[in-house]
Structures are given as structure tokens and as C-alpha cells.
């Protein structure tokens, strides 16, 4: 090598990426350089261009897979760099990309029978994917033009979960459960949010001002925003499917999962909700506790002073079952510090396989149109017995 960097000055170049399919998978790119290479693809095919190494930032280790690799330049990207071998121009190094406003879109060129491309280079001629627009290369989310919004923003504004119903059962403070009322008709409005009947997903607070919104978008449409617009700071990450989350300026977090959601915790799981928790499930809910079968892993619910536990089933049954045999079987225990109130609209059917014992401290009153008692042996004991 007769020339090398630092010997006879610093030789710069500006060019366009035409190939990134590096056979060695080093993140190298083939670049057609202005002033060094002709635009005629027949005279100088892309395959004859030298591979250019890409300079990584100091924040990327670029060793043993640590850091960001490969970097994001694609076919059609304008880049700037230098030649390690000086004027020889066969060892290019890319140090950055150059945004601009494209004057025209790329033209796809079909390969001829001789495996050559008859046409002009300095463009993404094989795929004609990039650039997509004749507008600034700065991401639309960063530009913040209301008349030219990013497609993902338009989708997010239209794809909101609205009027989600919550449990309609209200608190029961005495006696048996009353007929539930329609809370939708009497729901109150608190701080712009409907409570008691329904709730809606908040609208995205996106209101970015250039140049404060820092955006990364991948080829597949994955997005990341770190918006530093004064007074409107946000964080937003979004998968191209629509799954993602957004942290609003007031700290509110909205998360959406477009497919199934799996959470695996290998240790303990703690959650502290300082407000009210509302959950609406359109399908069923299954909770399994103590799947390992170890003693002491209980399902415990504790409700604080002055509150109730309310369960309401619309058109279905409430079933309580304990399983097992002999001493391994479980009991159902009810302990009421005050009254036990039961109201049954139709029949009461009780089957007892063992003894039935009742102990009443004060009076016991039974009222029935017909009272029938059948027993092989029946004892009635009392100081006073009245039969009417």
C-alpha cells in the first residue's frame, strides 16, 4: 500500500450505499462515491465496488457482539467517510450518514441476461425501497407536522379502547344483596374520567416540537421515541404490530398488547396499587393456586375495615366445592360476627351424609305452610312444649 491515512493528508468521500449483504457479516457496505465512481452500472457494477467498514460510536463496544451491530445504514443512504489508503481509494471507512431532502425516488432496474444492471447507480436500484418520500429524511414523528403525520400516529389515534364496562355490583352493607342498579346511567365524571360505569383508553398526548423528539425507526416499522418537548415529555416504544407502551407527561403509562401476553416470574411478585383496581375480561378467568401441592400455599383475601366482598353472577351459578377423601377432605367454614342472612327465591335442598347439629343461644323461629319431619327416632326435649 503506497498511500495510507495520515501520510499524505486525509481523503474524504461522499457516496450512496448500494449493497449491505456483507458475506463476512461484518456490517460492511458497498458505497458508490461521488467523483471516484461512475454512475454507469454497466461500466462499474456494484459488485466491483470495495467493501467499506463502518465506524461505530464510542458508546458501542463492537467486540464479541457487545454494542449495536450492524448499524442502520441501508441501500439508498447517503454517507460520508474517508479512505484509509488515501488516494488509492480501495479501503473506505464510513463515519456517518447524511440526511437531506431527496429530489426524486429510486427507479427499480431489472437485471439483464448477462447478470448486469443497465442503468444508473447512486440509488437503491435493486429494490427501490428507499427513499420513500421526497421530503426531509428526518422522521415525521420528530418533525411534528400536523398536516403530514406519521402513519403510526394516525393508527394510534384511531385504535383506542373506548367505553370499557366495569363491574356494576355496588357495596352491600346489610341484609341480602339488592337488585343491582345501572351505574352507567348514574356514573360521575371525575377529572375527565368516567368512573362507576365505563372507562376509556386515554388519547395519545403526542404533541412533539422539532427538534426535541428523538426518534428511532427500524425498517420493519418498530419505533422508539424519547420526546423532550418542554412540558410534553414522553417515552413511546411500539412494535410494528401495534404492541407497545407510552409514558405520558404526567407519568401515566398506557400499554397495549396486540397478541397474547405472557409474564413469567421466577421469584416472588409484588404489586402495590394505591388507587382502585378495575379489570374487565371479555372471556373467562382462571386462577390456580398451589400448583406444586405444598402445604401452606393458601389463597388469601383480606378486606380492610368498613369494606365488603361482593360477588354477583348474572344468569349463572355460584359453586363452592372441596375435594378429597377422609381426613384429606376439606371443610367449608363460615364465621359471621353478626347476622347470617340468606334469601332463597325457590327451594332449599340440603343433603347431609353425617350428623346435623344446631345450637341456638336465644330464640329459634320457623315459619312454613307445611313442615314435615321424618325420622326413625325423634326426640323433643324442653321445659315447656307448645303444640298448636
Buried (B, 14 or more C-beta within 10 A) or exposed (E): EEBEBEEEEEBEBBBBBBBBEBEEEEBBBBBBBEEBBEBEBEEBBBEEBBBBBBBBEEEEEBEEEEBEBBBEBBBBBBBBBBBBBBEBBEBBBBEEBEEEEBEEBBEEBEEEEEEEBEBBBBBBBBEBBBBEEEEBBBBBBBBBEEEEBBEBBEEBEEEEEEEBEBBBBBEBEEEEEEEEEEBBEEBEEEEEEBBBBBBEEBEBBBBBBEEBBBBBBEEEEBBBBBBEBEEBBBEBBBBBEBBBEBBBEEEEEBEBEEEEEEEEEEEEEEEEEEEEEEEEEEEEEEEEEEEEEEEEEEEEEEEEEEEEEEEEEEEEEEEEEEEEEEEEEEEEEEEEEEEEEEEEEEEEEEEEEEEEEEEEEEEEEEEEEEEEEEEEEEEEEEEEEEEE
